[in-house]
Amino acid sequence: MENFNFIESGVIFSLCDSGNFKNFTYSPKDFAEHGETYKFIQQYIDEYSDFPTPEILLEKFDTLKSEAQSVNFNYALNEFGKQVMFRNIVNAFDSNQLMLDDNPKKALGMIMDDLNDVEILHDEDVNQYDNGGLDRYEEWQRRSSIRKMGDGLIGIRTPFHMINAAGVGWQAGDLITAYARPTVGKTWLCCKLASDAIRSGYKTLLVSTEMTSSAIALRMDVLLGQSLGYKLSHSALRNGRAIDENEYKKFLTEVNFKNLLVCDHISGEDSISLPSITNLVRKYSPDVLIIDGVYLVSTADRNKAAWEQSHSLFYGLKTMALSTNTTVIASTQATRDASNMYNQPTAGQVAFGDALIRASDVAISMCMIEDEPQLREIMFQKYRDGDLGASTTEFIWDVDKGRIEENHDTLN
């Protein structure tokens, strides 16, 4: 077994990568030597929304092995898991040493119970509710400290005041779904959510089943431009009408959002499939995955009935969100039954909407407002944490200028 310090140093350096960090399931107490270093990384991320550099870590923790920076993370993680298990097994015997001297039979039973706990602890398929520790209390303390800093929000800021006011935004592992009739604005909503996420520093993968990457880029231009004080016009950019060329060139020169990845096809596939999207998520490790037009995403179950494919799709998205620790947002289309653009479509007016609602943590619908073409009404059909205080909100929908925001005049 490799030296504890060397392997733990390799793990610590690797945790300064967002993909490695969010998939790391161990706690500070699992480290033999660098638990405080891991706590420091957590606190640094909470305070600065960024990862400390190896130089910062080496300066603050001089027992770290600098040469471990080159260790492969998967190898280090595998060795670290063995070391944690080794210590847990040794502790099972050590903690019962006195009992072993006085009552060997009783000690044997207690050692076997403790070893069973070790087996459960290291089984990837199950989690033990109570391990006798204060992990959840420490996690509450961490969340509480986050709320006291900055804008007091845990998770990713949303465009919805009523959600942000609750103090908990989009969470890793969440599945958020949105549906509306065609032309109401699903793609614009997806682009708005992507814009908000990348401006907050979250790596975002936007998958479009209906629009090209270039068309998405024009929408992102006006949304990001509007948020940064630029006055751009989507219709002018799209149709080649006269614009302030210097302003557009300045925007394109100064804007820097490389944390947005856009996909409008998958090489070698006739259509975008759920397995291929999952591969992209595992490859690029986004914080947020947004799928515009999820009803056109195929599953691996093409020979099954449509309702079974739909069930596989939505529950597959939820499983992916949990397994990759990613926030997943997906839009879909209401059916022709929801023919009135000014009424909120119900889950029954979405193809196999029952599976969508059950799999979602948050489900929202959207409709137009009669005689108000630049307004939209958004309704929360499901919210994971219960009562929001209100079920609907109104949005200003001036998409040509990139202005999509909650109508503050209607907020209490």
C-alpha positions in Angstrom: 0.0 0.0 0.0 1.4 3.4 -1.0 2.5 5.9 1.6 -0.5 7.7 3.2 0.9 11.2 2.8 1.9 10.7 -0.9 -1.5 9.3 -1.9 -3.5 11.9 0.1 -1.3 14.7 -1.4 -2.2 13.4 -4.9 -5.9 13.4 -4.0 -5.7 16.9 -2.6 -4.0 18.4 -5.6 -6.6 16.6 -7.9 -9.5 18.1 -5.9 -8.5 21.5 -7.3 -10.4 20.5 -10.4 -14.2 21.0 -10.5 -15.0 17.6 -12.0 -12.9 15.7 -9.5 -14.1 17.8 -6.5 -17.9 17.4 -7.1 -17.5 13.6 -7.6 -15.5 13.2 -4.4 -17.6 11.5 -1.7 -15.2 11.3 1.2 -15.2 13.7 4.2 -12.3 15.4 6.0 -12.3 12.8 8.7 -11.5 10.1 6.2 -8.0 11.6 5.7 -5.2 10.4 7.9 -3.0 13.5 7.4 -4.8 16.1 5.2 -8.3 16.5 6.6 -7.6 20.1 7.4 -6.3 20.7 3.9 -9.5 19.3 2.4 -11.5 21.6 4.7 -9.4 24.5 3.5 -10.3 23.7 -0.1 -14.0 23.6 0.7 -13.8 26.9 2.6 -11.8 28.5 -0.2 -14.4 27.5 -2.8 -17.2 28.8 -0.6 -15.5 32.2 -0.1 -13.9 32.8 -3.5 -16.0 30.6 -5.9 -12.7 29.3 -7.2 -10.2 26.6 -6.4 -6.9 27.3 -4.7 -3.8 26.8 -6.8 -1.2 24.1 -5.8 1.2 26.9 -4.9 -1.4 28.2 -2.3 -1.8 24.8 -0.9 1.9 24.1 -0.7 2.5 27.4 1.0 -0.1 26.8 3.7 0.4 23.1 4.2 4.1 22.3 4.0 3.6 18.6 4.7 2.0 18.1 1.2 4.2 16.2 -1.2 4.8 18.5 -4.2 5.8 15.5 -6.4 2.3 14.0 -6.0 0.9 16.7 -8.3 1.6 14.4 -11.3 -0.3 11.4 -9.8 -3.3 10.2 -11.8 -6.5 11.1 -9.9 -8.3 7.8 -10.5 -5.3 5.9 -9.3 -4.9 8.1 -6.3 -8.6 7.9 -5.5 -8.5 4.1 -5.7 -5.5 3.9 -3.4 -7.1 6.4 -1.0 -10.2 4.2 -0.8 -8.1 1.2 0.1 -6.3 3.3 2.8 -9.6 4.5 4.3 -10.9 0.9 4.4 -7.7 -0.3 6.0 -8.0 2.3 8.8 -11.6 1.5 9.3 -10.9 -2.3 9.6 -8.0 -1.6 12.0 -10.3 0.6 14.1 -12.9 -2.1 14.3 -10.4 -4.3 16.1 -8.7 -1.5 18.2 -12.0 -0.1 19.5 -13.0 -3.5 20.9 -9.6 -4.5 22.3 -10.6 -4.1 26.0 -13.7 -6.1 25.4 -11.6 -8.8 23.6 -9.6 -9.3 26.8 -12.6 -9.5 29.1 -15.2 -11.2 27.0 -13.9 -12.6 23.6 -17.3 -14.0 22.5 -19.1 -10.6 23.0 -16.1 -8.8 21.4 -16.3 -11.1 18.3 -19.9 -10.1 17.8 -19.1 -6.4 18.1 -16.1 -6.7 15.8 -18.3 -8.5 13.2 -20.9 -5.7 13.5 -18.2 -3.1 13.0 -16.8 -4.9 10.0 -20.3 -5.1 8.5 -20.5 -1.4 8.9 -17.2 -1.0 7.1 -18.5 -3.1 4.3 -21.6 -1.0 3.9 -19.6 2.2 4.2 -17.5 1.1 1.2 -20.3 -0.2 -0.9 -21.0 2.2 -3.7 -24.6 1.1 -4.1 -25.9 1.9 -0.6 -25.4 4.5 2.1 -25.7 4.1 5.8 -28.1 6.6 7.4 -26.4 6.9 10.8 -22.6 6.4 11.1 -22.4 8.0 14.5 -20.7 11.1 13.2 -21.6 14.8 12.9 -21.2 15.0 9.1 -24.7 16.4 8.5 -24.2 19.0 11.2 -20.9 20.1 9.7 -22.6 20.3 6.3 -25.3 22.5 7.8 -22.6 24.7 9.3 -21.0 25.0 5.9 -24.3 25.8 4.2 -25.1 28.4 7.0 -21.8 30.1 6.4 -22.5 30.2 2.7 -25.8 31.9 3.3 -24.2 34.6 5.4 -21.7 35.4 2.7 -22.5 37.2 -0.6 -26.2 37.1 -1.6 -27.1 34.4 0.9 -28.0 31.8 -1.7 -27.1 28.1 -1.6 -26.8 26.6 -5.1 -27.2 28.3 -8.5 -29.1 31.6 -8.7 -32.4 31.3 -10.6 -34.3 33.9 -12.5 -37.2 33.4 -10.0 -37.4 35.7 -6.9 -39.7 33.3 -5.0 -37.1 30.5 -5.3 -34.1 32.7 -4.5 -35.9 34.2 -1.5 -36.1 30.7 0.0 -32.3 30.7 0.1 -31.8 27.6 -2.1 -31.3 27.8 -5.8 -30.8 25.1 -8.4 -29.0 22.2 -6.7 -26.6 19.6 -8.1 -28.7 16.5 -8.8 -31.8 18.5 -9.5 -34.0 17.8 -12.6 -35.8 21.0 -13.7 -38.3 20.7 -16.6 -40.2 23.4 -18.5 -42.9 23.0 -21.1 -45.0 25.3 -23.3 -46.6 25.4 -26.7 -44.4 26.1 -29.8 -43.4 29.8 -30.3 -44.1 30.7 -26.6 -40.4 30.8 -25.8 -38.9 27.6 -24.6 -35.6 28.1 -26.3 -35.3 31.7 -25.1 -35.9 30.4 -21.6 -33.2 27.8 -21.9 -30.8 30.5 -23.2 -31.7 32.8 -20.3 -31.0 30.0 -17.8 -27.7 29.3 -19.5 -26.8 33.0 -19.5 -27.5 33.3 -15.8 -25.5 30.2 -15.0 -22.3 31.2 -16.9 -22.4 34.7 -15.6 -22.3 33.2 -12.1 -19.3 31.2 -13.0 -20.9 27.8 -13.6 -19.7 25.6 -16.4 -22.7 25.0 -18.6 -23.5 22.6 -21.4 -26.4 23.6 -23.6 -27.7 20.9 -25.9 -30.1 22.0 -28.7 -32.1 19.5 -30.6 -33.9 22.1 -32.8 -31.5 25.0 -33.4 -27.9 25.3 -34.7 -25.1 26.4 -32.5 -24.8 29.6 -34.5 -28.5 30.4 -33.9 -28.0 29.8 -30.2 -24.9 32.0 -30.2 -26.9 35.0 -31.5 -29.5 34.6 -28.7 -26.7 34.4 -26.2 -25.2 37.6 -27.7 -28.2 39.7 -27.0 -28.9 38.1 -23.5 -25.4 38.5 -22.3 -25.0 41.9 -24.0 -28.1 43.2 -22.3 -26.9 42.0 -18.9 -23.5 43.7 -19.5 -25.0 47.0 -20.7 -24.8 46.6 -24.5 -27.7 47.5 -26.7 -28.0 44.8 -29.2 -30.9 43.6 -31.4 -31.5 40.0 -32.1 -33.6 40.6 -35.2 -30.9 43.0 -36.6 -28.1 40.5 -36.0 -30.2 37.7 -37.5 -31.4 39.6 -40.5 -28.3 41.6 -41.2 -30.0 45.0 -40.6 -28.0 48.0 -39.6 -26.5 47.9 -36.1 -23.9 49.9 -34.1 -21.0 47.9 -35.5 -18.4 49.3 -33.0 -20.6 48.3 -30.0 -21.1 44.8 -31.4 -17.3 44.4 -32.1 -16.5 45.7 -28.6 -18.9 43.2 -27.1 -17.5 40.3 -29.0 -13.9 41.4 -28.1 -14.5 41.9 -24.4 -17.0 39.1 -23.7 -15.3 36.0 -22.2 -17.6 33.2 -21.3 -15.7 30.1 -22.3 -17.6 28.2 -19.6 -20.5 27.8 -22.0 -20.4 24.7 -24.3 -23.1 24.3 -27.0 -23.9 21.1 -28.8 -26.4 20.8 -31.7 -25.5 17.3 -33.0 -23.5 14.2 -32.0 -21.1 12.9 -34.6 -22.1 9.6 -36.1 -25.7 9.8 -34.8 -28.9 10.5 -36.7 -30.4 12.1 -33.6 -29.1 13.2 -30.3 -29.5 10.3 -27.8 -29.5 10.2 -24.0 -26.5 7.9 -23.8 -24.5 10.3 -26.0 -25.5 13.3 -23.8 -24.4 11.3 -20.7 -21.0 10.7 -22.4 -20.7 14.5 -23.0 -21.5 15.2 -19.3 -18.9 12.7 -18.1 -16.3 14.0 -20.6 -16.7 17.8 -19.9 -18.1 17.7 -16.3 -20.5 20.7 -16.5 -22.1 22.1 -13.4 -25.3 22.7 -15.4 -26.7 20.7 -18.4 -29.5 22.3 -20.3 -31.4 20.4 -23.0 -33.7 22.4 -25.3 -36.2 20.1 -27.0 -35.8 17.0 -24.9 -38.7 15.4 -26.6 -36.5 14.9 -29.6 -33.8 13.0 -27.6 -33.8 9.3 -28.3 -33.1 6.6 -25.7 -31.4 3.2 -25.9 -34.9 1.7 -25.8 -36.0 2.4 -29.4 -37.9 -0.9 -29.7 -40.0 -0.2 -26.7 -43.4 1.5 -26.6 -43.4 5.3 -26.6 -44.6 5.6 -23.0 -41.7 3.3 -21.9 -39.2 5.4 -23.9 -40.6 8.5 -22.3 -40.3 6.9 -18.8 -36.7 5.9 -19.6 -35.9 9.4 -20.8 -37.1 11.4 -17.9 -35.9 9.0 -15.2 -32.7 8.6 -17.1 -32.2 12.3 -16.9 -32.8 12.3 -13.2 -30.4 9.3 -12.7 -27.8 11.2 -14.7 -28.2 14.3 -12.6 -27.7 12.4 -9.4 -24.8 10.1 -10.7 -22.9 13.0 -12.2 -23.8 15.6 -9.5 -25.1 17.9 -12.2 -28.1 20.3 -12.4 -30.1 19.2 -15.4 -32.7 21.5 -17.0 -34.8 20.2 -19.9 -37.5 21.8 -22.0 -40.3 20.0 -23.8 -43.3 20.8 -25.9 -47.0 20.8 -24.9 -49.3 18.9 -27.3 -52.0 20.3 -29.6 -54.5 19.8 -26.7 -53.0 22.9 -25.2 -54.1 25.0 -28.3 -54.8 28.1 -26.3 -51.5 30.0 -26.1 -52.9 32.1 -23.3 -53.7 29.3 -20.9 -51.1 27.3 -18.9 -50.7 23.8 -20.3 -51.2 21.1 -17.8 -49.0 18.0 -17.3 -51.8 16.0 -19.1 -51.2 18.2 -22.2 -47.5 17.1 -22.5 -46.6 13.9 -24.2 -46.3 11.4 -21.3 -46.3 14.3 -18.8 -46.9 11.9 -15.9 -43.3 10.6 -16.1 -42.0 14.2 -16.5 -43.7 15.4 -13.4 -42.8 12.4 -11.2 -39.1 12.5 -12.3 -38.8 16.3 -11.9 -37.7 18.2 -8.8 -39.1 21.4 -10.3 -41.6 21.5 -13.2 -42.7 24.8 -14.7 -45.1 25.7 -17.6 -45.3 28.9 -19.6 -47.9 30.7 -21.6 -48.4 34.1 -23.3 -50.5 36.9 -21.8 -53.3 38.2 -24.0 -52.7 41.6 -25.5 -49.2 41.7 -23.9 -46.8 40.2 -26.5 -43.8 41.2 -24.4 -45.0 39.4 -21.2 -45.1 35.7 -20.2 -46.7 34.0 -17.3 -44.7 31.1 -15.7 -46.4 28.6 -13.4 -44.7 26.2 -11.0 -46.5 22.9 -11.5 -44.2 21.1 -9.0 -41.6 22.4 -6.6 -39.5 19.9 -4.6 -39.5 21.7 -1.3 -43.3 22.3 -1.1 -44.9 25.7 -0.8 -43.4 28.7 -2.7 -46.0 31.1 -1.4 -47.2 31.7 -5.0 -47.6 29.4 -8.0 -47.2 31.9 -10.8 -44.9 34.8 -11.7 -44.8 37.2 -14.7 -41.8 37.9 -16.9 -40.9 40.7 -19.2 -40.2 39.0 -22.5 -38.5 41.6 -24.8 -36.3 39.0 -26.5 -35.2 41.3 -29.3 -33.3 43.3 -26.8 -32.3 40.3 -24.7 -34.4 41.4 -21.8 -35.9 38.4 -20.0 -36.5 39.1 -16.4 -39.1 38.9 -13.7 -41.6 41.8 -13.8 -40.8 43.5 -10.4 -44.0 45.5 -10.7 -46.0 42.3 -10.1 -43.9 41.0 -7.2 -45.2 41.5 -3.6 
